[in-house]
């Protein structure tokens, strides 16, 4: 028996029909040259991370954690120096006390805004959970309760920036520009770093002192440069997404200008203490090692997203990005138009998981969202969307958002199983 036949038999033993396997294998073969380019980007980013660790003089002694107040935590300080080197910024705040990406964004906003200030989003609506932070959706403790206002300028129908309206909406109150790199629960294109740089340059030409903050979630290490390389004053993200490499158990980061990071540290801990406190406990090792692995883990997730787009476009579903477009984040959206397709897709992703593969995902009232959400994620770190996962709000256009995969073979298996579930339910034929 050949090695190819042996692998095929493994898939068949796990419940994949031969027709599904053959369909997916034919799809994958055409993608191999593109996967080589992703590996090249991963290699460049890997060397960048190693270089940052060496510049910081990272040593085994830094891997030991602290307790209590966390004064003089050398490992914590070294990790923050490494992040500043990776993102080419003056300073960084990298803490396991930051509970999620939304928390990191909330810290960055509330730390650098004061009553009477205004936030402008020049890329349309913000991510669902950030609506509560800002006060677009009424929420206790929102920025709106402190007299901080918000306005947005939608993207043009072709996905480009509406520069005329952006200029009109920048005024004396505009203190911070919030740029969401990824699509969130939307089917708009994700922004490239080059596009973000062009937008920042335009905004700064109108108001040079405005703070440009980029929600960098899902985008780290997809390209060889980051928004902080093209003028962003702050870049913000979650450690249980790309930069945590699947090992970070919790946490978030904010990298940027020293003044803004200092403000963030005071907001995270307390005025007068800032970055000096916050024990690392036993988190330094997985956070640092996760960053080391992040470029190759992100590459695996990218390959999985491209594979998914190509599989489902061959079945005549709309994917965003489409099967051939360049990639600027790890998220793949597929529009199914009907809830039963979403249910089957998520069941397949869950069935392929190493953890909780026997669980059947169902829609539920998830905090921070305005509709029921179905989520599939059999992850080693709960909720880690750098691990193979899929989720969807149960509303039009019934699009599912697929991301992650610590290894490409796992991402591939998940997509194959999602298709298998659809075939079993008579929703598609391949």
N, C-alpha and C positions, 0 to 999 in steps of 0.2 A: 504494500500500500504506500502510495506517495505521501509526502508531507502535506500536500494540498488536500488530498482525500482525507487524511487523518484530521486535519482542522475542520473540514466540512462535517465529518461525522460527529465531532464534538458539538458543533452548532445544532445538528439534527437531534442529538441526544438531549439537548436543552429545550427542545420544542419548536425550533425554527423549521418551517417547511422547506423542502428542497427548492421550490419555485421562488420563495422569498430569498433564500440564500443566493441563488443564481442571479436574481435580479440585483441584489446589493453588491455582489462581487463584480458584476459587469460595470456597475456604476463606479465602484472604487478604482478599477484599473485605469480609467480615463483621468483620474485625479492625481496620480502619482507624481507627475512633473510639478504640479502645483504644491504638493506636499513638500517637495525638495526646497522650494523657495521659503516656505514657512520654517523649515529646519535651519536655513541660513540666517533668518532673522533671530531665531532662538539662540543660535550660536553667538551672534553679536551681543545680544542682551545678556547671555550667560557670562561672557568675558567682562561686560560692564559691571555686573554684580560682583564678580570676583575681585575686580580692580577696586571697587568701592570698599570691600571688606579689607583688602590689603592696605589701602590708604588709611583706614581707621585703626590699623594695627590690631585687628580683631584676634583675640587669643582664647585659649581654652578657659582661662580664668574668667572671661566675660560670660561664660555660659552658666555660671552659678548664680542663683537668684537671691533676692533679699526678702525680708519680711518687715512687718510693722510699717514705719513711715517710709522706708525705702531711701533714706538719705545715703548719698555717696554710692549709688547703684551704678557701678562701672559698666555692667553689661547693658543696662537700659540706655545709658549715655552713648555707648558704642553703637548700638543698633540705630539710634536716632542719627548719629553721625553718618552711618552707612546709608540710611535712607536719603539724607541730604546730598550725599555724593551721587547716589543713583539718579536722583531727580534733578541734580544740579541746582540746588536751592541753598539759601543761606542757613536754613535751620529746618528741623523736623520735629514733630510730636508723634511718637509711635507708642501706643499704650494698649495693654489688654483691658484697662479700665474703660476704654471706648467700646461700647457694646455692639455697635453695628455701623454700617455706612451712613445711615440716616442720623445716628447720634454724632458721628464725626462732622457731618454737614451742619447739624444744629449747633455744635460747638463753634465751628468756624464762623457761622452767621451771627450768632448771639454775642460772640466775643468781640466782633469788629463792627457791630452796628449799634447805634444809639437811637433813642426816641426822636422821631422826625426824619430819620433816614429812610431811603427807599431802595428796594431791590428791583432790578430789572432782569428778566429772562429774555434774551433776544432769540431764543430757540424754541419758543412756544411753552407748552405746559411742562411743569416740573413733575418728577416722579411722584407717584401717589402718596407715599408715606411722608414726603416733604411738604405736601399740602397742609397737613396738620401742624407742622413746625412753623410754617409761615403764617398760617391762619386763613388760607384760602378756604379750607374746610374748618369750621369752628372746632377749636380744641383748647383745653385749659393750658395755660402757660405759653401759648403761641406768641410769636413775635408781634402779631397784630395787637395783642393785649398791651404791649409796651410801646405802641405808637409807631411801629415800623411797618411801612406800607410796601405793597408789591404791585408790579405791573409786568405784563408780558407782551412780546411781539411775536406773532406766529410766523413760522417759516412760510415761504411762498409755496404754491402748489408743486413746484418741481423740487422742493426740498432745500432750496437756496435761501440765503439770508435776505430779509426785507430791509435793506440798508436805509432806505428813505424813512421808514417808520421807526427804525431803531434810533436814528438821529433825532427824530421828533420827540421820542419818549425819554431821551436823556435830558435831565433838567438839574436845577440846583440841589434838589434833594437826593439825586441818584448817587448812592454811596458805593454800591456793590453790584457787579454784573455776575449773575449766576448762569454758568454755561454747563448744561448737562451733555456730556459727551455721548453717552449711550442712549438707546431709544426708550428704555423703560417699557411700560405697558403701552406702547404706541407702535405704529408701523412706519414711522418716519425713518429716514436713513440715519445711521450713526455718523457722527462727525469725525473726520480725519484730523490728525494733529495739525496738518497744514491749513485746513479750513479754520480751525480754532485760532491759529496764529493770525490769519487774515482778519478774523472778527475782532480779536483783541487789538490789533494795530488800528483798525477803524475806530473802535470805541475810544482808545487812548488818544487818537488824533482829535477827538471831540472834547474829551475830559481826561487829561493826563493823570490826574490823581485818583481816579476811580479804581476800586479794587476789583480785579478780575479773578473770580474763583471758578475752578473747573471741577465738577463732579466727575471724577476719573474712574468710577466704578465700572468694572468689566473691560476696561481698555488698556490697563497696564501691560506692557511687554508685547502687545500686539504689533506695534511698530517699533522702530529702533530709537525713536525720540518720544518724549512725553510733552504734555502741554506746558510744563514749566520750562521747557527748552525754547518755547516760542512766545514767551511773555506773560504767562499766567502768574499771578501774584500768590495764589494758593492752589494746590491740587489736593484733592481729598478722596479717600477711598477706604475700603474695608479689607481687613486681613483675612477674612474667610472667603474672599474672592481671589483674583489673580495673584496679588503679591504675597499671600500667605502660603502659596504652593501646596495647599491641601494639608499642611502640618499645623499652621497656627490655629489654636483652639478658639480664639476670640480676638477681637481688637480692631483698631482702625488707625489710620495715619492722616496727618495733615503736614504737607511740606510747603515751604514758601519763604517769603521775606521774614527776617528775624522779628520785626515789630509785630507782624500779624500772628506769628507762631507763639510769641510771648503772650499776647492777648488770649490766644486759645488755651495755653497752659493755665493761665489764671482762671479761665472759665471752667476748665475741666476739674481742677483741684480747688484752689481758693486764692483770692487776692493775697499777695505777699509771700506765697509759697510756690506757686507755679510748677515749673518742671522739677523742683528739688525734691518733691515727694511723689509717692506712687510706687510701692514695692513691686518688683517684677515677679516675685514668688518663683514658680518653676516655668515661666512662660518664655524666657529669653531664648532657650535652645530651640524650641519649635518655631518661634517667630523668625529667628535668624536662619535656621536651616530651611524653613519654608520659603524665605526670600531667595535663598540659594537655588532652590528647585523651581522657582516660579517661572523662569523663561521657558523651560522645557515642558512644564505642566500646562502653561498657557498655549504653547504650540499644539499639544495634544488636544486641548479643548477646541482650538481653531480648526483643526482637521476634522473633528467630529461635527462641528457646525457646518462646514463646507460639504461634508458627506451627507448630512441631513437635508440640506437645501437641494442637492442634486438628486437624491432619492425621491423627494416629494414633488419636485418639479417634473420629474419624469412621469409622475402620476397626475400631473396637471393641477397641482395646488400652487398657490402663490406663496413664494417665500421672500422674506426681507431680512438681509440682502438676498438678491437672487443668486442663482447657482454660479454665476461667473463674475460677479462684482468683487472689487477689493474689499478686504475686511478691516474694520477699525475697532471691533470689540468681539467678544466671544459669544454673543447672543445670536441665536437664530430664531426668527419668528416665522411661523407657517400659518397661513390663514386657511381654516377649514370651513368656516361658515355655519357649522352646526355643532351643538354641544356634544353629541355622541362621538364625534371624531376626536374631540379633545379628551374625552373620558378614555377612549381606547388608547390614544397616544400615551397618556400619563400612566395607564395601567402597564403598558409595555416597558416604559422607562423604569417603573418600580420593580417589575418582574426581573429586570436585568441587574438589579442592585446587589452589591455584596452584603448589605445590611437591610433587614426588613423586606426581603424580596417577596415574602408571602403576604404582605399588606396590600389592600386594595385602596388606592387614593379616592377620596370623594370630595366634592366641593364643600367649603365651610366658610363661616363668617370670620375671616382673618382680620385681626386688629390693624387699623391704618388704611383699609381699602373700602371703597364705596360699593362693592359688589362681592358676591361669593367668589372665592378663589380655590382652584384645585391645584394641588402641589404633589409632585412625585419626587422623592429624594431619599434614597437609601444610603445615607452618608455616614462617614466616620465622625465628622464634626457636624452637629445638628445645624441644618440650614445653610451649610457651606455651598454656595453656588459655583465654586470652582470644581466641586465634585459633580458628577453627572446628575442633573436635575431638570425638571420641566415644571412650568406652572402657567396658569392661565386664568384671567378673570372671566367669569361665566357671563359674558355679555358680548354683543356685537363688536367686532366682526368674528368672534369666536376664533381668536388667534392664540396659538400656544407658543410659549417662549422657552426654548431649549438652550441649555448652556452647560459647560463644564465637561469633566472627564479627566481624571488624574492621569489616565493613560488613553491613548487613542483606541486600542482594542476594546476597552470598556465602553467608550463612546459609540464605537461601531456596533457593538453588541446591543446597546440600548436602542439605537435607531432600528436595527433589524427586528428587535422584539416589539417595538412600537408598531412597525409595519405588520408583523405577525398577528398582533392583536386585532388590527383593522381587517386583515384578511379573514381571521376567525369569525368576526362579527358580520362579515359580508359587506363591509363598507368600501373595500377596494378589491381589485383583482390584479395580480401581477404574475 
